[in-house]
Amino acid sequence: MAYYGKCVEMVIEQLDKFKPEKDSPEQFLEAASSSLQALSPQKQAFVLEVLSGCLEYRKLLTIVVDAFYVWDGRLCLWADYSLFQVICYLATFQLEELGFQLFCSIVKSQPAIKVCKFLGFFFNPLNLCSWIKDEWSLIYETAYVEENWLRPLMRWQPKVQELISQLEGVSASQSLLSKTKAKVTEPKKFNLTDPKPRAIPMPEPVPVVAKPRSVPRSTYQLPKEQQQLDMVKRYNRRKAEELLLKANIEELRCAMPRSHWEPPTQDSTKQLQLQFPPRIRKTPKLTFFRPDNIPVKLNTAAILREGALYQRQVEKELQRVDKLVDGAGDFSEFLEWQRRMQAKDLEERLAAGECRRLQGKLSHEEAILARQNLVQKNKHRAEQKKEETAKLMLQCAKRRLQEDRSLKEQVEQAMELQKNIKLAQAKLVKGRRQIAQEVMEESQELLQRSAEAAREEQRQRCELISQLRALETRPTRKGKLVDLTQIPGYGLEGEMSVVEMRERLALLKETQQREEEEKRDQIIQGKRTKSQELQNTVEQISLCRAAMGRSAALRWEKKNALAKAPGAPTQDERVLELRRRIAERAAERRRQAALLHSSAPRPARPKPRAQLEARHWLELEQSRERRMWARQQGGSSRGPERRLEAA
């Protein structure tokens, strides 16, 4: 067992040195044979045979070992990777030649726990007949794999199971022996020098500090106004999120409120309603919770700013009254003429916008017709492409057969060339061996020189350390007496002792406290006068706000009265002409769609695209008319009022 254990260890050592990215298998085997010349011929032949087999079938072995580390060997060390490769190679390719007894002796020479776990994984019938067979069949032919490798493994599987049970018993007994023979470590004390006793310092007097005021509870609490505002913000945010979710789920509609809307003509709506009934949904209005009676605290800057604003407005009003008393004219006629001209301009802009919208709809209808024509052309092109691809596939199949034949011939030629290359490589290996021996001799001489230099340097360091330790052991004097009432006597102006300096600092602190109290009294008096002025300003602001609220209510009533006056949007000749052309294009598109569906019916259910588009355009027309009417009413009543307010 020891004989084969040493041979397997040598194979593992050589496999660990092999790097597939840099080394070639032939050169590596020659280098290994040169390093193993000191062994006996029998050992050398066994090691080289196993090593060459592991390198030749490296792909098959890596598949099994990598899977073992992923599934059952997650706790195994990666340093044992080469050991598992060697065992896998011996079990797969050398079990018939070696015999089961020799294989058992080789396996028992290795660690029992590791080998038992790997053999149980590799000789599992489920693994052999499923994924191992599939992975090896990707490299070699399936029939060759099953006949030469898998069937012998399945035949040896019962005996290997008996070997695994023996190894499990051996590993259990070894673990018990290791537990009984293990010695308990006994700790020893460190041989350390005793530290020198330290001098006890004099205690410092604890300074007496005045008791501070406690922090008021209101510091850590929010004011009631802030709490109410936070509650309102959370409620409004939750309400807005619910409405946003509802709007995203439902369809988007271009609808406006119906409060001041007049429906379009009956003829146009009836024709569209017969085919595509409109479905208009009202847009949800955002209703937020507005709390009442919440006091809003204004700061000083806001109060002064608002008071100055109302003061400027009063001065402007007085100047306007003075001008009217002096005989200034009124702008009512000019404002009336300006309102009529603005209404006329608004009608022209609305008519131009309606024309642009109808032109876009007309271009949309024409684009649909062009797309239908393009679909027919694409069908013909697709049929031609299918025929061309079928011909190309036949040509590619013939070309692949020819390439496969040529590749087989090239492989046979390459195998012949490799046999000639091995002879040339043997000559190169001999020359490299001589160079390697010379380099080894030179490196040994350099190592001896560097070792002597390191010893000399270590000796010098030890001498320096001993000198430094001798300097550290010298005694030193510590401690000094200080008299606080004595003057140092350095010859400086105003020189004094520490006690005198403390007394003067105490007097200076008393004078500073008196000055701070006087300043505090002055600041409190100024704040009182300023608060009285702000209170007067707030009363004046409340009066101005009440007056402005009454005037705004009067203007709102006047605006509502003007909005209730009847009005109707005007129709333009260009708009009518564009609508007629759109109707013609839509009829032509429907006829072509009917022809396409009748000529090439589809098995799937068609989507009502025309119906959705007609409904969409109907809703756009209705919303456009409502906006036109709302702009006319709002523009006619908003212009004069703004100018009257400015005057």
C-alpha positions, 0 to 999 in steps of 0.5 A: 500500500505504501508503494502505490501510495507514493506513486499516486502522490508523485502523479498528483504532484506532477498534475499540480504543476501542469498548466494547460494555458502555457504547457503542452502535454508532450513537452510536459511528459518529457520534462516529467520523465527526466525528473523521475529518472532516479526512480526504479523502472517499474515505478517510473513506468507506472507514474508516466502511464497514469500521468499521460492518461490523465492528460489525454482524457483531461476533458472527461475527468474534469467533467466528473470532478467539477460536478462532484465539487458542485454536488457532493464535494462542497466541503472538500478542498480544492487542493485534492482536485488532482487526487480525484482526477487520478482515482477517476482515471484508474477506475474508468480506464485501468480497472480491467488491467490492474485488477480489483485487488490492486485497485483496492490497495491503491484506494486504501493508501489514500485518505479514506473519507475523501476517496469514499465520498468520491467513489460513492458519487462516481459509481452511482448508477443514476449519475453514470446512466444520465448526465455523465453519459450525455456529457461524454457523448458530446466529446466521443461517440455515444456507442463507443462511450457506452460499450468501452467505459460505461458497461465495465463501470456498471459491471464493477459497481457491486464490488465497488460498493463493498469497498466503499462500505469497508472504507466507511468503517475504517474512517469511523474507527480512525475518527474514534482513535484520533479523539482518544489519542488527542492530548489536551494543551496545558497553558503556561504563564509568560515570563514577563518582568514586573512593572515599576510601581507608579506614583499616586498623583495629587487629586485635582479639585472638582470645579463647582458649576452652576446648575443649568436650566432644564430643557422645556418640553415644548422644544421636543413637541411640534406646535398644534398648527404644524400638526394640523397642517401635516395631517391635512397634507397626508390626507390630500396626498392619499386622496391624490394617489387614489385619483392618480391610480384610478386615472391610470387604470381607466382610458384617457379621454379628451372630454371637457365639463358639459356645464356650458356646452352645446352639442353639434349639428344633428346630421353629423352626430346621427351618422357617426352614432349609428356606426360607432356609438360614442362613450364619453366619460367625465374626467374626475375632479380633484377634491381636496380636504380644506380645513377651516379656522386654522390660524396662519401666523405671519412673520414680521417681514410679511406683515410689513410687506403687505402693509406697504402694498396696501399703502401704495394701492391707496395712494394710486386710488387717490391719484386716480380720483384727483385726475378725474376731478381735474377733468380726465377722460374715460376709456369705456368706448376704447375698451368696448372696441378693443373687446370686439376686435379681440373676439374677432381675432379669437374666432379667426385663430380658432378657425385656423386651429380647426383647419390644422386639426382637420388637415392632420386627420386628412393626412392620417386617412391618406397614410392608412390608405398608403399602409394598406397598399404597402401591406399588399406589396410586402406579401408578394415580396415575402413569397419571393424571399421564401423561395430564394431561402429554400434554394440557399438552404440546399446549397448550404447543405451541399457545401457543408458535406464537402467541408466535412470531408476536407476536414477529415483529410486534414485531421489525418495529415495532422496526426502524421505530422505529430509523430515526426514532431515528437522526435525533434522535441526529444532532442530539445529536451536534452539540451534544456536539461543541461542548461537547467543544471548549470542554472541550478548550480549558479542559483545555489552559489547566490543563495549561499552569499545572500544567507551570509549577508543576512547573518551579518546584518542580523548580528549588527541589529542585535548589537544596536538593540542591546545598546538602546535597551541599556540607555532606556534603563538609566534613572530619570528625575520626575516631579517639580514643586510649584508655588502659585503665589510667587511671581515668575520673575521673567522681567515682563510688564504686568507680570503677576502670580497665578492667584492674582490673575484668578482674582482679576479674571473674577472681577472682569467676569462680574463687569461683563455680566452687568453690561449684558444685563443692561443690553438685555433690558434695552433689547426688551424695550425695543421689542415691545415698541416694535410689536405695538407697531406691528399690531397696528399694521395687522389691524390696517391689513385686515380692513384692506382685505375685507374691502378687497374681498367685497370688490372681488365678490362683485366682479365674480357676480358680474362675470357669471352674468356675462357667461350666461349670455347665449353664444354659438361657434361660427363655421368657416368654409375651409373647415366644411371643405376639409370635413367633406374630404375627410369623409370621402377618404374614410369611405374609400379606406373602408371599401379597401379594407372590406376588399382585403378582408374578403380576398384574404380572410384571417383565422384570428379575430380582427381588431375593430381599429376603424371603429376605435379611430372613428370614436377617437376623432368624434371625441376630439371634434366634440372637445374642440367645439366645447373649447372654442365656445368656452374660449369665446365666452371667457375671452369676451368677459375677461378682457374689459374687466382686467383693463378696468381693474388696471385703470 
